Amino acid sequence: MGNYLMVVVGPDENVGDMKLDCEVLRKTSYSINILTNVTPDADQVFVSRMFAPAAGLPEDHVCGSAHTLLVPYWATRLGKKNQEMYVRQVSPRGGELWVSWDQDRSLVRLKGHAKAFGKGDFTI
């Protein structure tokens, strides 16, 4: 995941309220920029936000690929291997996920609620 940049901020920082300049992020060498921190909330383990302005996506409200990086990081750091964790993506349109890290199989499991945002037909 060499084109991902993960920035871990202090636990007293409010990731959801942070204002970011997407033009600055667009000029970095990273296509995916993730902000995250651990939460003091006993029900949720960490929060995150994901930005990909160079790919035309200023902010993604729930990014599965970002969570494949975040989940092993936080599970290992917090000693939560092989157990389910509740996490939140705290962008304005944020979503909630239940995640787990199976260290033995190097497997991240994600589950949550999906919302349709488009519909179309493909002809092959």
MMTF fields as JSON, N, C-alpha, C and O atoms, coordinates in Angstrom:
{
  "mmtfVersion": "1.0.0",
  "mmtfProducer": "UNKNOWN",
  "numBonds": 495,
  "numAtoms": 496,
  "numGroups": 124,
  "numChains": 1,
  "numModels": 1,
  "chainsPerModel": [1],
  "groupsPerChain": [124],
  "chainIdList": ["A"],
  "bondAtomList": [4, 2, 8, 6, 12, 10, 16, 14, 20, 18, 24, 22, 28, 26, 32, 30, 36, 34, 40, 38, 44, 42, 48, 46, 52, 50, 56, 54, 60, 58, 64, 62, 68, 66, 72, 70, 76, 74, 80, 78, 84, 82, 88, 86, 92, 90, 96, 94, 100, 98, 104, 102, 108, 106, 112, 110, 116, 114, 120, 118, 124, 122, 128, 126, 132, 130, 136, 134, 140, 138, 144, 142, 148, 146, 152, 150, 156, 154, 160, 158, 164, 162, 168, 166, 172, 170, 176, 174, 180, 178, 184, 182, 188, 186, 192, 190, 196, 194, 200, 198, 204, 202, 208, 206, 212, 210, 216, 214, 220, 218, 224, 222, 228, 226, 232, 230, 236, 234, 240, 238, 244, 242, 248, 246, 252, 250, 256, 254, 260, 258, 264, 262, 268, 266, 272, 270, 276, 274, 280, 278, 284, 282, 288, 286, 292, 290, 296, 294, 300, 298, 304, 302, 308, 306, 312, 310, 316, 314, 320, 318, 324, 322, 328, 326, 332, 330, 336, 334, 340, 338, 344, 342, 348, 346, 352, 350, 356, 354, 360, 358, 364, 362, 368, 366, 372, 370, 376, 374, 380, 378, 384, 382, 388, 386, 392, 390, 396, 394, 400, 398, 404, 402, 408, 406, 412, 410, 416, 414, 420, 418, 424, 422, 428, 426, 432, 430, 436, 434, 440, 438, 444, 442, 448, 446, 452, 450, 456, 454, 460, 458, 464, 462, 468, 466, 472, 470, 476, 474, 480, 478, 484, 482, 488, 486, 492, 490],
  "bondOrderList": [1, 1, 1, 1, 1, 1, 1, 1, 1, 1, 1, 1, 1, 1, 1, 1, 1, 1, 1, 1, 1, 1, 1, 1, 1, 1, 1, 1, 1, 1, 1, 1, 1, 1, 1, 1, 1, 1, 1, 1, 1, 1, 1, 1, 1, 1, 1, 1, 1, 1, 1, 1, 1, 1, 1, 1, 1, 1, 1, 1, 1, 1, 1, 1, 1, 1, 1, 1, 1, 1, 1, 1, 1, 1, 1, 1, 1, 1, 1, 1, 1, 1, 1, 1, 1, 1, 1, 1, 1, 1, 1, 1, 1, 1, 1, 1, 1, 1, 1, 1, 1, 1, 1, 1, 1, 1, 1, 1, 1, 1, 1, 1, 1, 1, 1, 1, 1, 1, 1, 1, 1, 1, 1],
  "groupList": [{"groupName": "MET", "atomNameList": ["N", "CA", "C", "O"], "elementList": ["N", "C", "C", "O"], "formalChargeList": [0, 0, 0, 0], "bondAtomList": [1, 0, 2, 1, 3, 2], "bondOrderList": [1, 1, 2], "singleLetterCode": "M", "chemCompType": "L-PEPTIDE LINKING"}, {"groupName": "GLY", "atomNameList": ["N", "CA", "C", "O"], "elementList": ["N", "C", "C", "O"], "formalChargeList": [0, 0, 0, 0], "bondAtomList": [1, 0, 2, 1, 3, 2], "bondOrderList": [1, 1, 2], "singleLetterCode": "G", "chemCompType": "PEPTIDE LINKING"}, {"groupName": "ASN", "atomNameList": ["N", "CA", "C", "O"], "elementList": ["N", "C", "C", "O"], "formalChargeList": [0, 0, 0, 0], "bondAtomList": [1, 0, 2, 1, 3, 2], "bondOrderList": [1, 1, 2], "singleLetterCode": "N", "chemCompType": "L-PEPTIDE LINKING"}, {"groupName": "TYR", "atomNameList": ["N", "CA", "C", "O"], "elementList": ["N", "C", "C", "O"], "formalChargeList": [0, 0, 0, 0], "bondAtomList": [1, 0, 2, 1, 3, 2], "bondOrderList": [1, 1, 2], "singleLetterCode": "Y", "chemCompType": "L-PEPTIDE LINKING"}, {"groupName": "LEU", "atomNameList": ["N", "CA", "C", "O"], "elementList": ["N", "C", "C", "O"], "formalChargeList": [0, 0, 0, 0], "bondAtomList": [1, 0, 2, 1, 3, 2], "bondOrderList": [1, 1, 2], "singleLetterCode": "L", "chemCompType": "L-PEPTIDE LINKING"}, {"groupName": "VAL", "atomNameList": ["N", "CA", "C", "O"], "elementList": ["N", "C", "C", "O"], "formalChargeList": [0, 0, 0, 0], "bondAtomList": [1, 0, 2, 1, 3, 2], "bondOrderList": [1, 1, 2], "singleLetterCode": "V", "chemCompType": "L-PEPTIDE LINKING"}, {"groupName": "PRO", "atomNameList": ["N", "CA", "C", "O"], "elementList": ["N", "C", "C", "O"], "formalChargeList": [0, 0, 0, 0], "bondAtomList": [1, 0, 2, 1, 3, 2], "bondOrderList": [1, 1, 2], "singleLetterCode": "P", "chemCompType": "L-PEPTIDE LINKING"}, {"groupName": "ASP", "atomNameList": ["N", "CA", "C", "O"], "elementList": ["N", "C", "C", "O"], "formalChargeList": [0, 0, 0, 0], "bondAtomList": [1, 0, 2, 1, 3, 2], "bondOrderList": [1, 1, 2], "singleLetterCode": "D", "chemCompType": "L-PEPTIDE LINKING"}, {"groupName": "GLU", "atomNameList": ["N", "CA", "C", "O"], "elementList": ["N", "C", "C", "O"], "formalChargeList": [0, 0, 0, 0], "bondAtomList": [1, 0, 2, 1, 3, 2], "bondOrderList": [1, 1, 2], "singleLetterCode": "E", "chemCompType": "L-PEPTIDE LINKING"}, {"groupName": "LYS", "atomNameList": ["N", "CA", "C", "O"], "elementList": ["N", "C", "C", "O"], "formalChargeList": [0, 0, 0, 0], "bondAtomList": [1, 0, 2, 1, 3, 2], "bondOrderList": [1, 1, 2], "singleLetterCode": "K", "chemCompType": "L-PEPTIDE LINKING"}, {"groupName": "CYS", "atomNameList": ["N", "CA", "C", "O"], "elementList": ["N", "C", "C", "O"], "formalChargeList": [0, 0, 0, 0], "bondAtomList": [1, 0, 2, 1, 3, 2], "bondOrderList": [1, 1, 2], "singleLetterCode": "C", "chemCompType": "L-PEPTIDE LINKING"}, {"groupName": "ARG", "atomNameList": ["N", "CA", "C", "O"], "elementList": ["N", "C", "C", "O"], "formalChargeList": [0, 0, 0, 0], "bondAtomList": [1, 0, 2, 1, 3, 2], "bondOrderList": [1, 1, 2], "singleLetterCode": "R", "chemCompType": "L-PEPTIDE LINKING"}, {"groupName": "THR", "atomNameList": ["N", "CA", "C", "O"], "elementList": ["N", "C", "C", "O"], "formalChargeList": [0, 0, 0, 0], "bondAtomList": [1, 0, 2, 1, 3, 2], "bondOrderList": [1, 1, 2], "singleLetterCode": "T", "chemCompType": "L-PEPTIDE LINKING"}, {"groupName": "SER", "atomNameList": ["N", "CA", "C", "O"], "elementList": ["N", "C", "C", "O"], "formalChargeList": [0, 0, 0, 0], "bondAtomList": [1, 0, 2, 1, 3, 2], "bondOrderList": [1, 1, 2], "singleLetterCode": "S", "chemCompType": "L-PEPTIDE LINKING"}, {"groupName": "ILE", "atomNameList": ["N", "CA", "C", "O"], "elementList": ["N", "C", "C", "O"], "formalChargeList": [0, 0, 0, 0], "bondAtomList": [1, 0, 2, 1, 3, 2], "bondOrderList": [1, 1, 2], "singleLetterCode": "I", "chemCompType": "L-PEPTIDE LINKING"}, {"groupName": "ALA", "atomNameList": ["N", "CA", "C", "O"], "elementList": ["N", "C", "C", "O"], "formalChargeList": [0, 0, 0, 0], "bondAtomList": [1, 0, 2, 1, 3, 2], "bondOrderList": [1, 1, 2], "singleLetterCode": "A", "chemCompType": "L-PEPTIDE LINKING"}, {"groupName": "GLN", "atomNameList": ["N", "CA", "C", "O"], "elementList": ["N", "C", "C", "O"], "formalChargeList": [0, 0, 0, 0], "bondAtomList": [1, 0, 2, 1, 3, 2], "bondOrderList": [1, 1, 2], "singleLetterCode": "Q", "chemCompType": "L-PEPTIDE LINKING"}, {"groupName": "PHE", "atomNameList": ["N", "CA", "C", "O"], "elementList": ["N", "C", "C", "O"], "formalChargeList": [0, 0, 0, 0], "bondAtomList": [1, 0, 2, 1, 3, 2], "bondOrderList": [1, 1, 2], "singleLetterCode": "F", "chemCompType": "L-PEPTIDE LINKING"}, {"groupName": "HIS", "atomNameList": ["N", "CA", "C", "O"], "elementList": ["N", "C", "C", "O"], "formalChargeList": [0, 0, 0, 0], "bondAtomList": [1, 0, 2, 1, 3, 2], "bondOrderList": [1, 1, 2], "singleLetterCode": "H", "chemCompType": "L-PEPTIDE LINKING"}, {"groupName": "TRP", "atomNameList": ["N", "CA", "C", "O"], "elementList": ["N", "C", "C", "O"], "formalChargeList": [0, 0, 0, 0], "bondAtomList": [1, 0, 2, 1, 3, 2], "bondOrderList": [1, 1, 2], "singleLetterCode": "W", "chemCompType": "L-PEPTIDE LINKING"}],
  "groupTypeList": [0, 1, 2, 3, 4, 0, 5, 5, 5, 1, 6, 7, 8, 2, 5, 1, 7, 0, 9, 4, 7, 10, 8, 5, 4, 11, 9, 12, 13, 3, 13, 14, 2, 14, 4, 12, 2, 5, 12, 6, 7, 15, 7, 16, 5, 17, 5, 13, 11, 0, 17, 15, 6, 15, 15, 1, 4, 6, 8, 7, 18, 5, 10, 1, 13, 15, 18, 12, 4, 4, 5, 6, 3, 19, 15, 12, 11, 4, 1, 9, 9, 2, 16, 8, 0, 3, 5, 11, 16, 5, 13, 6, 11, 1, 1, 8, 4, 19, 5, 13, 19, 7, 16, 7, 11, 13, 4, 5, 11, 4, 9, 1, 18, 15, 9, 15, 17, 1, 9, 1, 7, 17, 12, 14],
  "groupIdList": [1, 2, 3, 4, 5, 6, 7, 8, 9, 10, 11, 12, 13, 14, 15, 16, 17, 18, 19, 20, 21, 22, 23, 24, 25, 26, 27, 28, 29, 30, 31, 32, 33, 34, 35, 36, 37, 38, 39, 40, 41, 42, 43, 44, 45, 46, 47, 48, 49, 50, 51, 52, 53, 54, 55, 56, 57, 58, 59, 60, 61, 62, 63, 64, 65, 66, 67, 68, 69, 70, 71, 72, 73, 74, 75, 76, 77, 78, 79, 80, 81, 82, 83, 84, 85, 86, 87, 88, 89, 90, 91, 92, 93, 94, 95, 96, 97, 98, 99, 100, 101, 102, 103, 104, 105, 106, 107, 108, 109, 110, 111, 112, 113, 114, 115, 116, 117, 118, 119, 120, 121, 122, 123, 124],
  "secStructList": [7, 6, 6, 3, 3, 3, 3, 3, 7, 7, 6, 6, 1, 7, 4, 4, 4, 7, 7, 7, 7, 2, 2, 2, 2, 2, 6, 1, 1, 7, 1, 3, 3, 3, 3, 3, 3, 3, 7, 1, 7, 1, 1, 7, 7, 3, 3, 3, 3, 3, 3, 3, 4, 4, 4, 6, 3, 3, 3, 3, 1, 1, 7, 2, 2, 2, 2, 2, 2, 2, 2, 2, 2, 2, 2, 2, 2, 2, 6, 7, 6, 6, 1, 7, 3, 3, 3, 3, 3, 7, 1, 6, 6, 7, 7, 3, 3, 3, 3, 3, 3, 3, 4, 4, 4, 6, 3, 3, 3, 3, 3, 3, 7, 7, 7, 7, 7, 7, 7, 7, 7, 7, 7, 7],
  "xCoordList": [0.843, 0.0, 0.887, 0.702, 1.843, 2.821, 2.269, 2.923, 1.074, 0.514, -0.456, -1.197, -0.452, -1.292, -0.43, 0.674, -0.946, -0.314, -1.292, -2.415, -0.864, -1.71, -1.096, 0.07, -1.888, -1.449, -2.249, -3.474, -1.553, -2.183, -2.044, -0.934, -3.178, -3.157, -3.433, -3.902, -3.142, -3.299, -4.739, -5.664, -4.934, -6.288, -7.154, -8.377, -6.551, -7.328, -7.773, -8.555, -7.284, -7.663, -9.013, -9.303, -9.835, -11.131, -10.992, -11.072, -10.789, -10.579, -11.781, -11.615, -12.983, -14.183, -14.283, -14.87, -13.721, -13.792, -12.613, -12.604, -11.627, -10.433, -10.772, -11.501, -10.241, -10.393, -9.098, -8.02, -9.212, -8.026, -8.082, -9.153, -6.938, -6.818, -6.527, -5.4, -7.549, -7.393, -6.379, -5.8, -6.156, -5.143, -3.746, -2.902, -3.492, -2.201, -2.057, -0.999, -3.12, -3.074, -2.879, -2.193, -3.485, -3.366, -1.903, -1.506, -1.12, 0.27, 1.259, 2.44, 0.785, 1.699, 1.905, 1.224, 2.824, 3.064, 2.14, 2.291, 1.185, 0.27, -1.106, -1.64, -1.681, -3.022, -4.104, -5.206, -3.812, -4.767, -4.158, -3.038, -4.891, -4.446, -5.462, -6.642, -5.006, -5.897, -5.513, -4.34, -6.506, -6.332, -7.031, -8.129, -6.42, -7.022, -6.551, -5.493, -7.348, -6.906, -7.76, -8.877, -7.196, -7.9, -8.906, -8.691, -9.997, -11.009, -11.095, -10.8, -11.497, -11.694, -13.029, -13.288, -13.877, -15.196, -15.036, -14.368, -15.625, -15.489, -16.15, -15.773, -17.133, -17.846, -17.129, -17.291, -16.351, -15.651, -14.153, -13.694, -13.4, -11.964, -11.195, -10.336, -11.497, -10.812, -11.757, -12.801, -11.371, -12.102, -11.132, -9.914, -11.69, -10.825, -11.561, -12.783, -10.76, -11.244, -10.26, -9.066, -10.762, -9.918, -10.135, -11.27, -9.033, -9.048, -8.235, -7.153, -8.766, -8.055, -8.282, -8.802, -7.897, -8.178, -7.46, -7.969, -6.291, -5.578, -6.347, -6.151, -7.22, -8.044, -9.443, -10.321, -9.652, -10.949, -11.963, -13.157, -11.509, -12.387, -11.916, -11.042, -12.496, -12.032, -12.077, -11.107, -13.202, -13.285, -14.243, -15.334, -13.82, -14.638, -15.268, -14.568, -16.586, -17.26, -17.063, -17.21, -16.747, -16.305, -15.439, -15.921, -14.179, -13.243, -12.742, -11.955, -13.199, -12.789, -11.304, -10.7, -10.695, -9.251, -8.452, -7.43, -8.89, -8.194, -8.304, -7.363, -9.439, -9.61, -8.775, -8.494, -8.374, -7.47, -6.085, -5.303, -5.784, -4.55, -4.785, -3.968, -5.898, -6.197, -6.45, -5.964, -7.197, -7.595, -6.392, -6.291, -5.478, -4.316, -3.461, -2.929, -3.335, -2.54, -3.116, -2.411, -4.414, -5.015, -5.176, -4.972, -5.536, -5.694, -4.376, -4.348, -3.29, -1.979, -1.555, -1.096, -1.712, -1.293, -2.076, -1.532, -3.374, -4.23, -4.452, -5.205, -3.796, -3.93, -5.306, -5.791, -5.949, -7.306, -7.345, -8.227, -6.413, -6.37, -7.51, -7.867, -8.069, -9.126, -10.361, -11.027, -10.662, -11.904, -12.529, -11.832, -13.849, -14.57, -14.447, -14.465, -14.323, -14.227, -15.227, -15.473, -15.792, -16.682, -15.857, -15.195, -15.9, -15.134, -16.047, -17.106, -15.632, -16.426, -15.536, -14.39, -16.098, -15.485, -16.222, -17.44, -15.515, -16.156, -16.212, -16.208, -16.265, -16.498, -17.959, -18.74, -18.337, -19.732, -20.755, -21.848, -20.423, -21.322, -20.874, -21.213, -20.143, -19.475, -20.348, -21.576, -19.684, -20.359, -19.742, -18.714, -20.384, -19.942, -19.61, -20.254, -18.618, -18.213, -17.926, -17.542, -18.117, -17.634, -16.516, -16.714, -15.356, -14.167, -13.472, -13.665, -12.663, -11.824, -10.57, -10.545, -9.522, -8.221, -7.852, -7.62, -7.796, -7.351, -5.868, -5.484, -5.041, -3.603, -3.022, -2.124, -3.519, -2.987, -3.157, -2.305, -4.252, -4.52, -4.285, -4.531, -3.815, -3.625, -4.896, -4.861, -6.009, -7.318, -8.049, -8.187, -8.518, -9.344, -10.783, -11.083, -11.657, -13.09, -13.78, -13.551, -14.627, -15.394, -16.869, -17.249, -17.695, -19.129, -19.798, -19.356, -20.87, -21.587, -22.826, -23.302, -23.341, -24.55, -24.178, -23.427, -24.706, -24.424, -25.591, -26.748, -25.261, -26.276, -26.03, -24.901, -27.075, -26.957, -26.736, -27.433, -25.777, -25.547, -25.645, -25.488, -25.903, -26.047, -26.636, -26.659, -27.11, -27.696, -27.359, -27.351, -27.084, -26.763, -26.798, -26.973, -26.632, -26.586, -25.261, -24.737, -24.726, -23.485, -23.766, -24.503, -23.182, -23.271, -21.865, -20.967, -21.683, -20.361, -20.415, -19.404],
  "yCoordList": [-1.18, 0.0, 1.241, 2.157, 1.248, 2.311, 3.667, 4.679, 3.722, 5.03, 5.546, 6.497, 4.914, 5.337, 6.035, 5.589, 7.13, 7.828, 7.8, 8.29, 7.224, 7.182, 8.113, 7.967, 9.065, 10.015, 9.732, 9.855, 9.357, 9.091, 10.353, 10.809, 10.907, 12.115, 11.739, 10.638, 12.653, 12.391, 12.124, 12.557, 11.411, 11.044, 12.235, 12.109, 13.377, 14.569, 15.357, 16.3, 14.98, 15.666, 15.143, 13.954, 16.026, 15.631, 15.511, 16.509, 14.305, 14.059, 14.532, 15.051, 14.355, 14.753, 16.247, 16.668, 17.057, 18.51, 19.123, 20.326, 18.313, 18.861, 19.384, 18.744, 20.537, 21.138, 20.897, 21.287, 20.259, 19.943, 20.641, 20.81, 21.037, 21.658, 20.555, 20.069, 20.169, 19.067, 19.39, 18.477, 20.663, 21.025, 20.662, 20.26, 20.796, 20.393, 18.878, 18.381, 18.142, 16.683, 16.227, 15.237, 16.951, 16.597, 16.672, 15.949, 17.535, 17.747, 16.765, 16.767, 15.924, 14.95, 13.792, 13.707, 12.923, 11.756, 10.593, 9.499, 10.814, 9.765, 9.97, 11.078, 8.903, 9.036, 8.895, 9.415, 8.201, 8.024, 8.599, 8.248, 9.481, 10.131, 9.815, 10.138, 9.186, 8.749, 9.449, 9.496, 9.988, 10.522, 9.577, 9.104, 9.294, 8.378, 8.682, 9.276, 8.267, 8.261, 7.297, 6.946, 6.886, 6.022, 6.882, 8.084, 6.288, 7.073, 6.641, 5.494, 7.559, 7.185, 6.47, 5.954, 6.44, 5.817, 4.306, 3.679, 3.725, 2.284, 1.456, 0.303, 2.025, 1.273, 1.248, 0.296, 2.261, 2.288, 2.364, 2.943, 1.772, 1.646, 2.785, 3.394, 3.081, 4.18, 4.865, 4.325, 6.065, 6.816, 7.142, 7.096, 7.473, 7.785, 8.672, 8.819, 9.253, 9.964, 9.657, 9.488, 9.584, 9.235, 10.25, 10.596, 10.723, 11.727, 11.213, 10.654, 11.407, 11.016, 12.058, 11.73, 13.314, 14.373, 14.165, 14.587, 13.526, 13.289, 12.316, 12.306, 11.5, 10.553, 11.114, 10.397, 12.388, 13.022, 12.76, 12.991, 12.282, 11.979, 12.778, 12.329, 13.96, 14.784, 14.035, 14.066, 13.357, 12.581, 11.419, 11.585, 10.245, 9.039, 8.814, 8.843, 8.589, 8.471, 7.12, 7.051, 6.07, 4.799, 4.123, 3.757, 3.96, 3.414, 2.052, 1.954, 1.011, -0.344, -0.568, -1.204, -0.057, -0.29, 0.407, -0.12, 1.576, 2.251, 1.425, 1.374, 0.784, -0.022, -1.297, -1.865, -1.759, -2.918, -2.549, -3.43, -1.275, -0.782, -0.426, -0.748, 0.233, 0.697, -0.443, -0.402, -1.443, -2.505, -3.277, -3.425, -3.773, -4.461, -3.542, -3.967, -2.277, -1.331, -1.191, -1.399, -0.836, -0.599, -1.888, -1.884, -2.987, -4.255, -4.671, -5.105, -4.537, -4.902, -3.946, -4.369, -2.665, -1.669, -1.772, -1.532, -2.136, -2.179, -3.594, -3.787, -4.589, -5.966, -6.558, -7.307, -6.237, -6.706, -7.666, -7.567, -8.57, -9.537, -10.535, -10.94, -10.92, -11.935, -11.575, -12.462, -10.306, -9.91, -8.771, -7.963, -8.717, -7.703, -6.347, -6.253, -5.303, -3.941, -3.065, -3.267, -2.109, -1.125, 0.127, 0.656, 0.598, 1.78, 2.725, 2.322, 3.978, 4.953, 5.751, 6.072, 6.057, 6.986, 8.291, 8.347, 9.343, 10.537, 11.725, 12.875, 11.459, 12.54, 12.978, 12.301, 14.098, 14.542, 13.474, 13.433, 12.615, 11.534, 10.194, 9.144, 10.216, 9.04, 7.816, 7.89, 6.709, 5.447, 4.675, 5.065, 3.585, 2.75, 1.368, 0.882, 0.741, -0.602, -1.433, -0.913, -2.711, -3.682, -4.411, -4.949, -4.433, -4.962, -5.968, -5.97, -6.82, -7.717, -8.025, -7.914, -8.417, -8.735, -10.146, -10.411, -11.052, -12.42, -12.461, -12.65, -12.282, -12.174, -13.46, -13.397, -14.611, -15.881, -16.038, -16.622, -15.519, -15.632, -14.325, -14.253, -13.293, -11.958, -11.515, -11.116, -11.596, -11.335, -10.256, -10.345, -9.233, -8.185, -8.456, -8.667, -8.447, -8.612, -7.276, -6.639, -6.871, -5.635, -5.975, -6.775, -5.378, -5.508, -4.224, -3.567, -3.899, -2.672, -2.592, -3.603, -1.417, -1.199, -0.504, 0.472, -1.011, -0.417, 0.466, 0.202, 1.512, 2.396, 2.511, 2.748, 2.346, 2.498, 3.976, 4.837, 4.27, 5.652, 5.819, 6.924, 4.733, 4.8, 3.513, 2.493, 3.565, 2.408, 2.505, 3.593, 1.373, 1.413, 0.025, -0.975, -0.018, -1.269, -1.333, -0.316, -2.533, -2.767, -3.701, -4.678, -3.394, -4.262, -4.716, -3.9, -6.031, -6.566, -7.269, -7.799],
  "zCoordList": [0.0, 0.0, 0.0, 0.801, -0.907, -0.97, -1.334, -1.083, -1.923, -2.278, -1.221, -1.466, -0.036, 1.082, 2.124, 2.436, 2.653, 3.767, 4.933, 4.819, 6.059, 7.244, 8.287, 8.655, 8.754, 9.767, 11.032, 11.044, 12.087, 13.378, 14.223, 14.499, 14.627, 15.444, 16.896, 17.184, 17.794, 19.219, 19.611, 18.923, 20.716, 21.135, 21.524, 21.588, 21.784, 22.134, 20.904, 21.025, 19.725, 18.489, 18.007, 18.138, 17.453, 16.902, 15.387, 14.671, 14.907, 13.474, 12.657, 11.553, 13.19, 12.465, 12.219, 11.222, 13.105, 12.968, 12.219, 11.96, 11.871, 11.21, 9.822, 9.064, 9.505, 8.176, 7.411, 7.86, 6.263, 5.471, 4.125, 3.543, 3.644, 2.332, 1.318, 1.223, 0.565, -0.395, -1.485, -2.073, -1.765, -2.767, -2.279, -3.079, -0.996, -0.437, -0.551, -0.936, -0.215, -0.319, -1.767, -2.023, -2.71, -4.127, -4.598, -5.512, -3.981, -4.407, -3.768, -4.115, -2.832, -2.232, -3.203, -4.224, -2.892, -3.742, -3.38, -3.923, -2.469, -2.039, -2.65, -2.628, -3.195, -3.771, -2.707, -2.882, -1.606, -0.516, 0.754, 1.124, 1.42, 2.65, 3.749, 3.615, 4.83, 5.899, 7.198, 7.567, 7.88, 9.234, 10.19, 9.897, 11.321, 12.271, 13.682, 13.887, 14.641, 16.035, 16.836, 16.455, 17.95, 18.884, 19.63, 19.789, 20.09, 20.797, 22.254, 22.588, 23.112, 24.516, 24.732, 25.819, 23.699, 23.777, 23.922, 23.1, 24.929, 25.172, 24.072, 23.865, 23.36, 22.331, 20.989, 20.227, 20.687, 19.405, 19.643, 20.628, 18.729, 18.927, 18.282, 18.921, 17.012, 16.341, 15.38, 15.013, 14.977, 13.96, 12.839, 13.017, 11.68, 10.542, 9.545, 9.575, 8.667, 7.479, 6.365, 6.612, 5.133, 3.991, 2.876, 2.549, 2.297, 1.239, 0.054, 0.228, -1.15, -2.368, -3.461, -4.527, -3.209, -4.193, -5.523, -6.561, -5.517, -6.778, -7.672, -8.888, -7.077, -7.835, -8.091, -8.57, -7.776, -8.006, -6.901, -7.095, -5.749, -4.626, -3.41, -2.669, -3.208, -2.088, -0.757, 0.0, -0.462, 0.771, 0.563, 0.018, 1.004, 0.909, 2.274, 3.286, 2.323, 3.615, 4.3, 5.52, 3.601, 4.202, 3.157, 2.086, 3.461, 2.476, 2.933, 3.875, 2.267, 2.624, 2.495, 3.359, 1.428, 1.257, 2.348, 2.789, 2.792, 3.897, 5.173, 5.965, 5.374, 6.585, 6.556, 7.612, 5.376, 5.34, 5.865, 6.223, 5.912, 6.529, 8.004, 8.866, 8.276, 9.631, 10.621, 11.751, 10.207, 11.136, 11.69, 12.908, 10.848, 11.428, 12.302, 13.327, 11.886, 12.671, 14.081, 15.069, 14.17, 15.48, 16.279, 17.493, 15.628, 16.352, 16.993, 18.144, 16.247, 16.779, 17.885, 18.947, 17.625, 18.611, 19.914, 20.992, 19.813, 20.991, 21.525, 22.48, 20.907, 21.378, 21.165, 22.012, 20.045, 19.765, 18.577, 17.723, 18.524, 17.433, 17.575, 18.681, 16.445, 16.381, 17.214, 17.748, 17.326, 17.974, 17.194, 16.58, 17.225, 16.478, 17.173, 18.4, 16.357, 16.869, 16.122, 14.933, 16.812, 16.209, 15.927, 16.82, 14.677, 14.283, 13.509, 13.028, 13.394, 12.641, 11.709, 12.022, 10.562, 9.625, 9.874, 9.702, 10.275, 10.82, 9.86, 10.3, 8.566, 7.61, 7.75, 8.419, 7.13, 7.241, 6.836, 7.399, 5.876, 5.462, 6.042, 5.496, 7.102, 7.647, 7.837, 7.845, 7.988, 8.183, 9.335, 9.889, 9.678, 10.781, 10.255, 9.326, 10.84, 10.454, 11.688, 12.735, 11.545, 12.514, 11.804, 10.714, 12.405, 11.738, 12.648, 13.864, 12.031, 12.814, 12.023, 10.797, 12.748, 12.165, 12.579, 13.759, 11.616, 11.851, 11.513, 10.359, 12.54, 12.327, 11.733, 10.894, 12.152, 11.668, 10.16, 9.491, 9.633, 8.192, 7.447, 6.243, 8.139, 7.547, 6.822, 5.659, 7.536, 6.94, 7.721, 8.941, 7.01, 7.599, 7.19, 6.015, 8.168, 7.886, 8.16, 9.188, 7.218, 7.341, 7.209, 6.354, 8.042, 7.831, 8.3, 9.242, 7.611, 7.916, 7.066, 6.549, 6.921, 6.126, 4.829, 4.829, 3.73, 2.424, 1.995, 2.322, 1.259, 0.704, -0.794, -1.226, -1.578, -3.022, -3.34, -2.804, -4.204, -4.602, -6.103, -6.622, -6.799, -8.251, -8.791, -8.103, -10.016, -10.661, -12.144, -12.719, -12.747, -14.17, -14.783, -14.086, -16.08, -16.834, -17.563, -18.019, -17.669, -18.404, -19.574, -19.443, -20.694, -21.855, -22.197, -22.407, -22.249, -22.559, -23.882, -24.341]
}
